[in-house]
Amino acid sequence: MKVIELTTINEMLDQIETIRFLYPNMTVEKYKHFLSEMVPHNYTQIAVFENEVCLGITGCWSATKLWTGKYLEIDNFVVNPEHRSKGIGKILADYVEKKANEIGCSSIVLDAFTGNFGAHRFYYNQGYAPKGFHFVKILDQSKMTT
């Protein structure tokens, strides 16, 4: 297995089938549009490959907030269902942590939907813990992917 950091929109677009495990209705057009807005804001993706097949992928970006200083945010963490429980998620999480340390982050943050108990268990096992609530007020459901 090899871990590759994807930094261009085209590299990320090539992995849309893996993203579709999380967002089955994601179109190429919508994905490209979102990426074109995200990449200029430090967004990259980390992918685990075996024989040129993407087994898992996560997005991440760094930013700074008053409460934490520089941090790295995990976004859209997905492992191909046929390859779950094989350590792919741990490989991704370890790479993200290494990257966060290398760029001088104080912390790593992420959102996990309240009903996604499998993700909660995974993140607890990786040393993450809830710090607060991420409140959402939906203004236009039709603009959302989920």
DAWODA-V866324 format. One record per helix or strand of 2 or more residues. SS is the DSSP state (2 for helix, 1 for strand). FROM is the first residue (numbers start at 1). LEN is the number of residues. If there is no record, write none. Layout:
ss->(SS/SS)
from->(FROM/FROM)
len->(LEN/LEN)
This chain:
ss->(1/2/2/2/1/1/1/2/2/1/2/2)
from->(2/9/16/28/44/53/69/81/88/107/117/141)
len->(5/5/4/14/7/13/11/3/15/4/9/3)
